[in-house]
Amino acid sequence: MSQSSWPPELKAWVQNCLARATASNKNAVNNELKKVLFEAHAQGTINTTDWSKVELQALKSQAQRTSYTPQPAYTVSSPALSTSSSASALTKDTASKKKKKKNDGTSTSSFPSPYLFSGSAEEEEAKARRAARFQKPAATSSSNHAAASGGIGTWFDDARGSGGLGMVPGQVGKRKIMGKGNLGYGGAVVQEVDPNVIDWDAYTIRGTSTKLEKSYLRLTSEPSPADIRPLPVLEQTLELLKSKWKNEHNYAYALDQFKSMRQDLTVQRIKNDFTVKVYEIHARIALEAKDLGEYNQCQSMLRQLYELGLHGHPEEFLSYRIMYLLHTRNRSDMATLLAQLTEAEKQHPAVKHSLDVHAALSTSNYHRFFRLFITAPNMSGYIMDHFVERERMSALAIMSKAYMTLPLDYIVHTLAFDSEDEAHQFLTEHNAAVYTNLHTSKGFRMTLQDLIWDCRKAHAACQKGMEKYRVVDLKGQVD
């Protein structure tokens, strides 16, 4: 039951109680309010109670209080509290015995007790803190029954850190109050709100738009259902976008449409196998378009969706994630990821390939790395394209230090260049195109296939070229 469905008499009564609360008793008022309201909700008497006649013990004058064992003014015989009836009876018996001792002539002023009230605000606050120490959160939640019956979605927060008594939407939690400092509830289970849980159901909408194509616009206000496409329409949109990408390869259009689809899924809180499919396809298209920023956003969302147990291709995208971490040189995240891998994941072909790439880079085995680059499965090669030049320059730096001369043809095959021309262009861009036989004895220029690379003279240029790749572009990085 939400706050908006409360009867006016209850709202007025709550506002009056909060207005009468002082700094010294606001915690007690807040706790008693929650107890009374939850008991009324469990009993189903919220709409039938004469709230004008209900009075909180915490708001009674100090002169009328004789002990720190307030009994709720609103009495409800709730089934949820039946388990604590024996404990309550024991509390009453103990209290009656203490009263008899007092009437026998024993002065309460001679025996200071934490249950007695005093007039100072400091002692009130000390007692409240002492009582709070006995409150232990229960390990399980009892909100299932309340949620199934349209349970209360908005209750009073204890406002720790805000300094006030606020209304916070959330789920009903469960706490068992134990010990003598439990405000005399005898160990009864008292339900209260979890202030960290947002009631997202209040903001969920269902779209009514039938448009297959829609441009992406950032939301600056609450979305209108007329502008949001429901799930059946989104399924048709996905098929349309797949067809258009295959025939037109217009990435600007595809990016706009996929971001719009993701937005419609988000505002409707749709998280199912179709959601996984949308993010996987968008991630693959982003990889093909060399848009690592957009791919990484999709990858981060896919990790959350896979954790929900939804169907997709988690091993494929796990291999992409390993490749991405190799590209960004994120050693800490890589170490964490490797520690979490299961044996089954390690044996998956795509994941095993990525782990082999990681091992090759860790040992500076450029021969193995470029063989793996040529045989990359799925779309791993698209990610490797982003750091293959860095590894080529690293390999050239090693080769220039280890050899005197090398045929250009050897460099082409070892570093997985497509042709001698591509290899020569790469060396030229890094000022490392130094050859021992650039011209023949008759002055003619040698063909690229016959060129011999001068390793010693090119070593300094290779070392300098490494500086270009020390900084990794992390555009679109999402943890």
C-alpha positions as CSV (number, residue, x, y, z in Angstrom):
1,M,0.0,0.0,0.0
2,S,1.5,3.3,-1.1
3,Q,1.4,6.6,0.7
4,S,-1.0,8.0,-2.0
5,S,-3.6,5.4,-1.0
6,W,-3.7,6.4,2.7
7,P,-7.0,7.8,4.0
8,P,-6.9,11.6,4.7
9,E,-7.3,11.0,8.4
10,L,-4.2,8.8,8.5
11,K,-2.2,11.4,6.6
12,A,-3.3,14.2,8.9
13,W,-2.5,12.0,11.9
14,V,1.0,11.2,10.7
15,Q,1.8,14.9,9.9
16,N,0.6,15.9,13.3
17,C,2.8,13.3,15.0
18,L,5.8,14.4,13.1
19,A,5.1,18.0,13.8
20,R,5.0,17.3,17.5
21,A,8.2,15.3,17.5
22,T,11.2,17.0,19.2
23,A,14.9,16.5,18.8
24,S,15.0,14.3,21.9
25,N,12.2,11.9,21.0
26,K,12.1,12.0,17.2
27,N,13.7,8.5,16.9
28,A,11.2,7.0,19.3
29,V,8.3,8.7,17.5
30,N,9.6,7.4,14.2
31,N,10.0,3.8,15.4
32,E,6.6,3.8,17.0
33,L,5.0,5.2,13.9
34,K,6.4,2.5,11.8
35,K,5.3,-0.2,14.2
36,V,1.7,1.2,14.4
37,L,1.4,1.5,10.7
38,F,2.8,-1.9,9.9
39,E,0.5,-3.5,12.4
40,A,-2.5,-1.7,10.9
41,H,-1.5,-2.8,7.4
42,A,-1.0,-6.4,8.5
43,Q,-4.4,-6.4,10.2
44,G,-6.1,-4.6,7.3
45,T,-7.5,-1.8,9.6
46,I,-5.8,1.2,8.0
47,N,-9.1,2.5,6.5
48,T,-11.3,1.6,9.5
49,T,-9.3,3.0,12.4
50,D,-10.3,6.3,14.0
51,W,-6.8,7.8,13.8
52,S,-7.8,10.9,15.6
53,K,-8.1,8.9,18.8
54,V,-4.7,7.0,18.4
55,E,-1.9,8.5,20.5
56,L,1.7,7.6,20.5
57,Q,3.4,6.8,23.8
58,A,6.5,8.7,22.6
59,L,4.5,11.9,22.4
60,K,3.0,11.8,25.9
61,S,4.3,14.3,28.4
62,Q,7.4,13.4,30.4
63,A,5.4,13.5,33.6
64,Q,3.1,10.7,32.5
65,R,6.0,8.4,31.7
66,T,7.2,6.1,34.5
67,S,9.5,3.7,32.6
68,Y,11.2,3.4,29.3
69,T,8.9,0.6,28.3
70,P,6.2,2.3,26.1
71,Q,3.4,0.1,25.0
72,P,1.8,1.0,21.6
73,A,-1.4,3.0,22.1
74,Y,-2.8,1.3,19.0
75,T,-3.3,-2.4,19.8
76,V,-3.5,-4.9,17.0
77,S,-3.6,-8.7,17.4
78,S,-1.6,-9.4,14.3
79,P,-0.9,-13.0,13.3
80,A,2.6,-11.9,12.3
81,L,3.3,-11.0,16.0
82,S,1.7,-14.1,17.5
83,T,5.1,-15.8,17.9
84,S,6.1,-13.2,20.4
85,S,3.1,-13.4,22.7
86,S,4.9,-15.5,25.3
87,A,7.8,-13.1,25.4
88,S,5.3,-10.2,25.8
89,A,3.6,-12.0,28.7
90,L,7.0,-12.5,30.4
91,T,7.7,-8.8,30.0
92,K,4.4,-7.9,31.7
93,D,5.0,-10.4,34.5
94,T,8.4,-9.0,35.2
95,A,7.0,-5.5,35.2
96,S,4.3,-6.3,37.7
97,K,6.9,-7.9,40.0
98,K,9.0,-4.7,39.8
99,K,5.9,-2.6,40.6
100,K,5.2,-4.7,43.7
101,K,8.8,-4.2,45.0
102,K,8.4,-0.5,44.4
103,N,5.2,-0.4,46.5
104,D,6.9,-2.3,49.3
105,G,8.9,0.8,50.0
106,T,11.9,0.5,47.7
107,S,12.7,3.9,46.2
108,T,13.4,3.9,42.5
109,S,15.5,7.0,42.9
110,S,18.0,4.9,44.9
111,F,18.5,2.5,42.0
112,P,19.2,4.3,38.7
113,S,17.8,2.3,35.8
114,P,18.1,2.7,32.0
115,Y,14.4,2.3,31.7
116,L,13.6,5.5,33.6
117,F,13.1,8.8,31.8
118,S,14.7,12.1,32.8
119,G,14.0,15.5,31.7
120,S,17.4,16.2,30.0
121,A,17.8,16.0,26.2
122,E,21.3,14.6,26.7
123,E,20.0,11.6,28.7
124,E,17.2,11.0,26.1
125,E,19.7,10.8,23.3
126,A,22.0,8.5,25.3
127,K,19.1,6.2,25.9
128,A,18.1,6.2,22.3
129,R,21.7,5.3,21.3
130,R,21.8,2.6,23.9
131,A,18.5,1.1,22.6
132,A,19.8,1.2,19.0
133,R,22.7,-1.0,19.9
134,F,20.3,-3.9,20.6
135,Q,18.7,-3.7,17.2
136,K,20.1,-6.5,15.0
137,P,19.1,-6.8,11.3
138,A,17.6,-10.2,10.4
139,A,19.3,-12.3,7.8
140,T,16.1,-12.9,5.8
141,S,13.4,-10.7,4.4
142,S,9.7,-11.0,5.3
143,S,8.5,-8.7,2.6
144,N,7.2,-11.4,0.3
145,H,3.7,-11.6,1.8
146,A,3.4,-7.8,2.0
147,A,4.5,-7.5,-1.7
148,A,2.1,-10.2,-2.8
149,S,-0.9,-8.4,-1.2
150,G,0.0,-5.0,-2.5
151,G,2.2,-4.2,0.4
152,I,3.2,-0.9,1.6
153,G,5.8,0.7,-0.7
154,T,6.5,3.9,1.2
155,W,7.3,4.1,4.9
156,F,9.3,6.2,7.3
157,D,13.0,6.2,7.0
158,D,15.1,6.8,10.2
159,A,16.8,9.7,8.3
160,R,20.3,8.9,9.5
161,G,22.5,11.3,7.8
162,S,19.7,13.6,6.7
163,G,18.8,14.8,10.2
164,G,15.1,14.6,9.6
165,L,12.1,12.3,9.2
166,G,11.6,11.6,5.5
167,M,9.3,9.5,3.4
168,V,11.4,7.1,1.3
169,P,10.0,4.6,-1.3
170,G,11.4,1.1,-1.0
171,Q,10.9,-2.5,-0.1
172,V,9.7,-3.7,3.3
173,G,12.6,-5.2,5.3
174,K,12.6,-7.2,8.5
175,R,14.4,-6.6,11.8
176,K,14.2,-8.5,15.0
177,I,14.6,-6.4,18.1
178,M,16.3,-8.2,21.0
179,G,17.4,-7.6,24.6
180,K,16.1,-5.3,27.3
181,G,16.8,-2.2,25.3
182,N,14.1,-3.0,22.7
183,L,11.5,-0.5,23.8
184,G,9.6,-3.2,25.6
185,Y,8.5,-5.1,22.5
186,G,9.6,-8.4,23.9
187,G,11.6,-9.7,20.9
188,A,8.8,-9.1,18.4
189,V,9.6,-8.9,14.7
190,V,9.2,-5.3,13.5
191,Q,9.3,-4.6,9.7
192,E,10.9,-1.5,8.4
193,V,11.9,0.0,5.1
194,D,15.3,-0.5,3.4
195,P,16.2,3.1,2.6
196,N,18.7,2.0,-0.1
197,V,16.2,0.3,-2.3
198,I,14.3,2.4,-4.8
199,D,10.8,1.5,-5.8
200,W,11.4,1.4,-9.5
201,D,7.9,0.0,-10.2
202,A,6.6,3.5,-9.6
203,Y,8.5,4.8,-12.6
204,T,8.0,1.9,-15.1
205,I,6.1,2.7,-18.2
206,R,4.9,0.6,-21.1
207,G,5.3,2.0,-24.6
208,T,2.5,2.3,-27.2
209,S,4.4,3.6,-30.2
210,T,4.3,1.5,-33.4
211,K,7.1,3.2,-35.2
212,L,9.9,0.9,-36.3
213,E,12.5,3.6,-36.6
214,K,13.1,6.4,-34.1
215,S,16.1,8.7,-33.6
216,Y,17.9,8.7,-30.3
217,L,17.4,11.7,-28.1
218,R,18.6,12.1,-24.5
219,L,15.8,12.2,-22.0
220,T,15.4,15.5,-20.2
221,S,12.0,14.7,-18.7
222,E,9.7,11.8,-18.0
223,P,9.2,9.8,-21.2
224,S,5.8,9.5,-22.7
225,P,4.4,6.1,-23.5
226,A,3.4,7.4,-26.9
227,D,7.1,7.8,-27.8
228,I,8.3,4.4,-26.5
229,R,8.1,1.2,-28.5
230,P,6.8,-1.9,-26.7
231,L,8.7,-5.2,-27.0
232,P,6.8,-6.6,-30.0
233,V,7.7,-3.5,-32.0
234,L,11.3,-3.5,-30.9
235,E,11.6,-7.1,-32.1
236,Q,10.5,-6.0,-35.6
237,T,12.9,-3.0,-35.4
238,L,15.8,-5.3,-34.7
239,E,15.2,-7.4,-37.8
240,L,14.9,-4.2,-39.9
241,L,18.2,-2.9,-38.5
242,K,20.0,-6.2,-39.2
243,S,18.8,-6.2,-42.8
244,K,19.9,-2.5,-43.3
245,W,23.3,-3.0,-41.8
246,K,23.9,-6.0,-44.0
247,N,22.9,-4.1,-47.2
248,E,24.0,-0.5,-46.5
249,H,26.7,-0.6,-43.7
250,N,25.7,2.9,-42.6
251,Y,27.2,3.0,-39.1
252,A,25.9,6.5,-38.2
253,Y,22.4,5.3,-38.8
254,A,22.8,2.0,-37.1
255,L,24.4,3.6,-34.0
256,D,21.5,6.1,-33.7
257,Q,18.8,3.4,-34.1
258,F,20.5,0.9,-31.7
259,K,20.9,3.6,-29.0
260,S,17.3,4.4,-29.4
261,M,16.3,0.8,-29.0
262,R,18.5,0.5,-25.9
263,Q,16.8,3.5,-24.4
264,D,13.3,2.1,-25.0
265,L,14.4,-1.2,-23.3
266,T,15.8,0.7,-20.3
267,V,12.8,3.0,-19.6
268,Q,10.5,-0.1,-19.7
269,R,12.9,-2.1,-17.5
270,I,13.0,-4.9,-20.1
271,K,15.7,-7.4,-19.2
272,N,15.3,-10.7,-21.0
273,D,16.9,-12.8,-23.8
274,F,15.9,-10.2,-26.4
275,T,17.7,-7.5,-24.4
276,V,20.9,-9.6,-24.5
277,K,20.4,-10.1,-28.3
278,V,20.2,-6.4,-28.9
279,Y,23.3,-5.6,-26.9
280,E,25.3,-8.4,-28.5
281,I,24.4,-7.4,-32.1
282,H,25.1,-3.7,-31.3
283,A,28.5,-4.7,-29.8
284,R,29.5,-6.7,-32.9
285,I,28.5,-3.9,-35.2
286,A,30.5,-1.4,-33.1
287,L,33.5,-3.7,-33.3
288,E,33.2,-3.9,-37.1
289,A,33.0,-0.1,-37.2
290,K,36.1,0.2,-34.9
291,D,34.0,2.0,-32.3
292,L,35.6,0.7,-29.1
293,G,33.8,3.3,-27.0
294,E,30.3,2.1,-27.9
295,Y,31.4,-1.5,-27.9
296,N,32.7,-1.1,-24.3
297,Q,29.3,0.3,-23.1
298,C,27.5,-2.7,-24.6
299,Q,30.1,-5.1,-23.0
300,S,29.5,-3.6,-19.6
301,M,25.8,-4.0,-19.9
302,L,26.1,-7.6,-21.2
303,R,28.1,-8.5,-18.1
304,Q,25.2,-7.5,-15.9
305,L,22.7,-9.3,-18.1
306,Y,24.7,-12.5,-18.1
307,E,24.9,-12.4,-14.3
308,L,21.1,-12.6,-14.3
309,G,21.3,-16.0,-16.0
310,L,19.9,-14.7,-19.4
311,H,20.7,-16.7,-22.5
312,G,23.3,-15.3,-25.0
313,H,27.0,-15.8,-25.9
314,P,28.8,-15.1,-22.6
315,E,32.0,-17.1,-23.6
316,E,32.3,-15.2,-26.9
317,F,32.1,-11.8,-25.1
318,L,34.3,-13.0,-22.3
319,S,37.0,-13.6,-24.9
320,Y,36.4,-10.1,-26.3
321,R,36.7,-8.7,-22.8
322,I,40.1,-10.3,-22.3
323,M,41.2,-8.9,-25.6
324,Y,40.0,-5.4,-24.6
325,L,41.9,-5.6,-21.3
326,L,45.0,-6.5,-23.3
327,H,44.5,-3.5,-25.5
328,T,44.0,-1.1,-22.6
329,R,46.9,-2.8,-20.6
330,N,44.6,-3.0,-17.6
331,R,46.7,-5.4,-15.5
332,S,44.6,-5.1,-12.3
333,D,41.3,-5.9,-14.0
334,M,43.0,-8.7,-16.0
335,A,44.4,-10.3,-12.8
336,T,40.9,-10.2,-11.2
337,L,39.3,-11.6,-14.3
338,L,41.8,-14.5,-14.7
339,A,41.2,-15.4,-11.0
340,Q,37.5,-15.7,-11.6
341,L,37.6,-17.9,-14.7
342,T,36.2,-21.4,-14.3
343,E,37.8,-24.5,-15.9
344,A,34.9,-24.8,-18.3
345,E,35.4,-21.2,-19.5
346,K,39.1,-21.7,-19.9
347,Q,38.5,-24.6,-22.2
348,H,36.1,-22.7,-24.5
349,P,37.9,-22.2,-27.9
350,A,37.4,-18.4,-28.0
351,V,38.4,-17.9,-24.4
352,K,41.4,-20.2,-24.8
353,H,42.6,-18.2,-27.8
354,S,42.4,-15.0,-25.8
355,L,44.3,-16.6,-22.9
356,D,47.0,-17.7,-25.4
357,V,47.3,-14.2,-26.7
358,H,47.7,-13.0,-23.1
359,A,50.4,-15.6,-22.5
360,A,52.2,-14.6,-25.7
361,L,52.2,-10.9,-24.8
362,S,53.3,-11.6,-21.2
363,T,56.4,-13.5,-22.5
364,S,57.1,-11.1,-25.4
365,N,56.7,-14.1,-27.8
366,Y,55.9,-12.1,-30.9
367,H,56.1,-15.2,-33.2
368,R,53.2,-16.8,-31.3
369,F,51.3,-13.6,-31.0
370,F,51.1,-12.9,-34.7
371,R,50.2,-16.5,-35.5
372,L,47.3,-16.1,-33.1
373,F,46.4,-12.8,-34.7
374,I,46.0,-14.6,-38.0
375,T,43.7,-17.3,-36.5
376,A,41.6,-15.1,-34.3
377,P,38.1,-16.5,-33.9
378,N,34.7,-14.7,-34.1
379,M,35.4,-10.9,-34.0
380,S,38.5,-11.0,-31.7
381,G,40.6,-9.8,-34.7
382,Y,38.7,-6.5,-34.7
383,I,39.9,-5.8,-31.2
384,M,43.4,-7.0,-31.9
385,D,43.5,-4.6,-34.8
386,H,43.6,-1.8,-32.3
387,F,46.9,-2.9,-30.7
388,V,48.6,-5.0,-33.4
389,E,50.6,-2.0,-34.6
390,R,51.9,-1.5,-31.0
391,E,53.0,-5.1,-30.9
392,R,54.6,-4.8,-34.3
393,M,56.7,-1.9,-33.2
394,S,57.6,-3.8,-30.0
395,A,58.7,-6.8,-32.1
396,L,60.7,-4.6,-34.4
397,A,62.5,-3.1,-31.4
398,I,63.4,-6.6,-30.2
399,M,64.5,-7.8,-33.7
400,S,66.6,-4.6,-34.3
401,K,68.5,-5.4,-31.2
402,A,68.9,-9.1,-31.9
403,Y,69.9,-9.1,-35.6
404,M,72.3,-7.2,-37.8
405,T,70.1,-7.4,-41.0
406,L,66.8,-9.0,-41.9
407,P,65.0,-9.4,-45.3
408,L,61.9,-7.3,-45.6
409,D,60.1,-10.5,-46.8
410,Y,60.9,-12.1,-43.4
411,I,59.4,-9.1,-41.5
412,V,56.3,-9.3,-43.6
413,H,55.6,-13.0,-42.7
414,T,56.7,-12.8,-39.1
415,L,54.7,-9.7,-38.2
416,A,51.6,-10.7,-40.3
417,F,51.7,-7.8,-42.8
418,D,49.5,-8.3,-45.8
419,S,52.3,-7.3,-48.2
420,E,55.8,-5.9,-48.5
421,D,54.3,-2.6,-49.5
422,E,52.4,-2.4,-46.2
423,A,55.5,-3.4,-44.2
424,H,57.6,-0.7,-46.0
425,Q,54.9,1.9,-45.4
426,F,54.8,1.0,-41.7
427,L,58.6,1.3,-41.4
428,T,58.5,4.6,-43.2
429,E,55.9,6.1,-40.9
430,H,58.1,5.4,-38.0
431,N,61.4,6.6,-39.7
432,A,62.7,3.0,-39.6
433,A,62.8,2.3,-43.3
434,V,66.6,1.8,-43.4
435,Y,67.9,-0.7,-45.9
436,T,71.4,-1.9,-46.8
437,N,70.7,-2.4,-50.5
438,L,68.2,0.2,-51.5
439,H,69.8,0.4,-54.9
440,T,71.6,-2.1,-57.1
441,S,75.2,-1.8,-58.2
442,K,74.0,-0.1,-61.4
443,G,71.9,2.5,-59.5
444,F,68.5,1.0,-60.0
445,R,66.1,0.9,-57.1
446,M,65.6,-2.6,-55.6
447,T,62.2,-4.2,-55.5
448,L,60.6,-4.4,-52.1
449,Q,60.8,-8.2,-52.1
450,D,64.6,-7.9,-52.3
451,L,65.2,-5.2,-49.7
452,I,67.3,-6.0,-46.6
453,W,66.4,-4.1,-43.4
454,D,69.4,-2.6,-41.6
455,C,68.5,-3.6,-38.0
456,R,71.3,-1.7,-36.3
457,K,70.7,1.6,-38.0
458,A,66.9,1.3,-37.4
459,H,67.1,0.4,-33.7
460,A,67.0,4.0,-32.5
461,A,64.0,4.8,-34.6
462,C,62.2,1.7,-33.3
463,Q,62.9,2.7,-29.7
464,K,61.5,6.1,-30.4
465,G,58.5,4.7,-32.2
466,M,57.6,2.8,-29.0
467,E,56.8,6.1,-27.3
468,K,53.9,6.6,-29.6
469,Y,52.1,3.6,-28.2
470,R,52.7,4.1,-24.5
471,V,49.4,6.0,-24.0
472,V,46.2,4.0,-24.7
473,D,43.1,5.8,-25.9
474,L,40.4,4.9,-23.4
475,K,37.6,6.7,-25.1
476,G,34.3,5.3,-24.0
477,Q,35.8,3.4,-21.1
478,V,33.1,2.1,-18.7
479,D,34.0,0.0,-15.7
